[in-house]
């Protein structure tokens, strides 16, 4: 272990503390770390806690702490005397009590000096905590979906990068989720560790046609791009829910056939957002080619109410074909203002819209995902029969009222 | 100790002796030194005493401060203790060729020792407060340790100095660092001295009030020494923290001392959406009070950095955040912002917009006749006023394992009616405030309707609260 981080107890001062650090002549002992804990439970900061046993003499003691070449935030250093070192609880002079009287910061050095007063000579267990820059973490996931895409095996990994200028031989690393682990992390080393692996996690596969968000795959033919998503629910019903899922890259593979001898193919990857317990992670994996959605503005009509006050009717027609041999749940989404622009019904007012009577989409807007700005319908598409896919004609009728 | 700052009794010389090139001088040492450091300005009042042996007649005294940041206009000498009535300051000379030096010409009516007190302002010494806060694992209580850190960049070492820290904002018409650089060559005479007089009167008022604190005992030498006490007392608009005993603070060093500690200050956890203060986000707050219940309340808490940690299950610490808070008077709230809690979903959803109460402004009529048909009269009119209603759902999902309390403020411009059953109050004429509580795992859609009167319908510029169920959202029903 490199001693870049060095607490030095000045057991014997050969010269008094002179004003300049370079003039400080001293005899020092070097207490090693007894235990190190690295707290990676914060989004942007890494807290290191180390325990050392320091020998103290009765009376005043100078404890030097230096961190040359590392990025410790000196304002965050917390020094706590936890009590006598194990086996040192009682000694001549009774219980060992130590107090930190002051902290001095020498000029031009990454160092500080604690003035510690001890009731008797003996060893004390101290805990030093500080924020350390350059020791970062990130999460990533690897998921293998079953051939039927009903479930997947989700593996969560943490990647720790140590550019902190200090190596940690046997640090207990606390991720804030899952169990702690004890692994050495060398200088400038990156270590990836499996946090958890959960098999048979149920997933929902969805398809979404949204001209504003995903655009067209063939605009002259009005064919919408239809991306495919996996939705992972972070709850107990879906074999998860023990901890939030941190932000990270998710790579998804799929077994190429049922059974044990299957190999895997890469389906795609996406950034998984932070997902609290009971919430869901939505992953965009790629574009579905077997679901065809042709979208056209079928009708556009203006009706004068009074003076310059008008209502507008806009009907959007979707011709949908599912060429898959599985039934599919399709999300059809429209941005209300985009529809008004497209139909030339834009005004200076907020849209006051209603669902019109010519709508053939069933069930009304999805209560969970729809808002005033964005309407989402869900449509169930039957599988193809043989080599024939049924073409569904679905309509969304929007009435924009009181515009001028 | 570096002897940048010296006082020399020039021996056997006449009053004009300092004009000569060959001098003989003795250098009396400091007996005591006191630093009164202000945190709001780069200003420290130094008061030191030295014992000097005077001879009957004229005694030239040289005071110099090479390579320091002392304001030369502020240097004063007083006589203390015995025989003060037999000593008098005849004049003070600032030699033109030695900007960091002055000569006092002192007349003595006796031969013997006397104590002189020299005081002056210096810049380059500062102090700052900071606080280490550790919340208990259940977030019910918090231990707080307050610290003061003194930094000395004045160019002078101060050994065994009594240190006093002043909390408060004083008025300065000129910066001490600037005066130190200018020296007396730039002095504009009476105006400068008037300023100096004002500054001194203010600072001396602080000094005189607690002279007794100079006599505070040194920290006990028996082991273990207790942590030094920091005595706090109020004075006028200021608060003085006096550090027990003396401290040695060499030039360019900093020293940090504990000013207070409390173990179990009760915490209230609250979530706030107050956009004007915290931005457009929901933040998690730790709220506590600087009072007796929290084992504090003895003094205000000066501006400083608060570093927040939380005890974890293994007895270690987890880092939460750090922030700077302004001065907190005794009895006032300490509001610590922990930032956004990702496990509490807070999303404002707009569900419906509709308009009614539409008024048309009639501008006249046009008559149209269809060829071969009838006549149609069209009145030209345009919209002149309307009410625009917007239905919102404040979606809140508590994914944390604890019950939560949210305090939400929404600010509106114009003539507004806020319709809801949320029991809101008005924070001010255009800001609505309401509170909601959620159990662990609970999901809530807090519905409300904002009606904005537009055009000729707008008569006021404020918010009216209406206790009624908002209009429905057809596509949700």
Contacts between the chains, C-beta under 8 A, distances in Angstrom:
chain1	res1	chain2	res2	distance
A	19	B	2	7.0
A	19	B	157	5.9
A	19	B	250	3.7
A	19	B	251	6.3
A	19	B	252	7.6
A	19	B	253	7.2
A	37	B	314	7.4
A	37	B	316	5.4
A	39	B	312	7.5
A	39	B	316	6.8
A	39	B	317	7.2
A	39	B	318	5.4
A	39	B	319	6.6
A	41	B	312	7.7
A	41	B	318	5.3
A	42	B	318	6.9
A	42	B	319	4.9
A	42	B	320	7.4
A	45	B	319	5.0
A	47	B	309	7.7
A	47	B	317	6.3
A	47	B	318	6.6
A	47	B	319	4.2
A	49	B	316	5.0
A	49	B	317	6.3
A	58	B	223	4.6
A	59	B	221	7.6
A	59	B	223	4.8
A	59	B	225	7.7
A	60	B	225	7.0
A	75	B	130	6.7
A	75	B	305	6.6
A	75	B	307	7.0
A	75	B	322	7.8
A	76	B	307	5.8
A	76	B	319	7.6
A	76	B	322	7.4
A	78	B	132	5.8
A	78	B	309	7.3
A	78	B	317	7.2
A	97	B	224	5.1
A	98	B	224	6.1
A	99	B	224	5.2
A	99	B	225	6.7
A	99	B	226	6.6
A	99	B	227	5.3
A	100	B	227	7.2
A	100	B	258	7.5
A	101	B	219	7.4
A	101	B	225	6.1
A	101	B	227	5.9
A	101	B	228	6.4
A	101	B	257	7.7
A	102	B	228	7.3
A	102	B	247	7.6
A	102	B	255	5.8
A	102	B	256	6.5
A	102	B	257	4.9
A	102	B	258	8.0
A	103	B	255	7.0
A	103	B	256	4.1
A	103	B	257	7.8
A	104	B	253	6.0
A	104	B	254	7.0
A	104	B	255	5.0
A	104	B	256	7.6
A	105	B	149	7.9
A	105	B	253	6.4
A	105	B	254	4.0
A	105	B	255	7.3
A	105	B	256	7.3
A	106	B	253	6.2
A	107	B	252	3.5
A	107	B	253	6.0
A	108	B	252	7.5
A	117	B	223	6.2
A	117	B	224	4.2
A	117	B	225	3.9
A	117	B	226	7.9
A	118	B	223	6.0
A	118	B	224	5.5
A	119	B	223	5.0
A	119	B	224	4.2
A	120	B	223	6.8
A	127	B	316	7.8
A	129	B	309	7.5
A	129	B	316	7.7
A	129	B	317	5.3
A	131	B	319	6.2
A	174	B	312	7.2
A	174	B	314	7.6
A	174	B	316	7.6
A	174	B	318	8.0
A	176	B	318	7.5
A	180	B	314	7.9
A	244	B	342	7.2
A	244	B	343	6.3
A	244	B	399	7.5
A	274	B	342	5.1
A	276	B	342	6.5
A	276	B	343	4.4
A	276	B	345	7.2
A	276	B	397	7.9
A	276	B	399	3.6
A	277	B	343	7.4
A	277	B	399	5.3
A	278	B	397	7.5
A	278	B	399	5.5
A	278	B	441	6.6
A	279	B	345	7.0
A	279	B	397	7.3
A	279	B	399	6.4
A	306	B	360	5.7
A	306	B	381	6.3
A	307	B	360	4.9
A	307	B	362	7.9
A	307	B	379	7.3
A	307	B	380	6.7
A	307	B	381	3.3
A	307	B	382	5.3
A	307	B	383	7.0
A	308	B	381	7.3
A	308	B	382	4.7
A	308	B	383	6.4
A	309	B	358	6.7
A	309	B	360	7.1
A	309	B	383	5.7
A	349	B	355	7.3
A	349	B	388	7.5
A	350	B	353	4.5
A	350	B	388	6.8
A	350	B	390	7.4
A	351	B	353	6.6
A	352	B	353	5.3
A	352	B	354	4.9
A	352	B	355	5.6
A	353	B	353	8.0
A	354	B	474	6.6
A	355	B	474	7.4
A	355	B	475	5.8
A	364	B	475	5.3
A	365	B	475	4.7
A	365	B	476	8.0
A	367	B	476	5.5
A	370	B	475	7.1
A	371	B	349	4.9
A	371	B	350	5.8
A	371	B	351	6.3
A	372	B	349	7.8
A	372	B	350	4.1
A	372	B	351	5.4
A	372	B	352	5.7
A	372	B	353	5.8
A	372	B	390	7.7
A	372	B	391	7.8
A	373	B	350	6.5
A	375	B	475	8.0
A	401	B	354	7.5
A	401	B	355	7.6
A	402	B	354	7.8
A	402	B	355	4.6
A	402	B	358	6.4
A	402	B	386	7.5
A	404	B	382	7.1
A	404	B	383	5.0
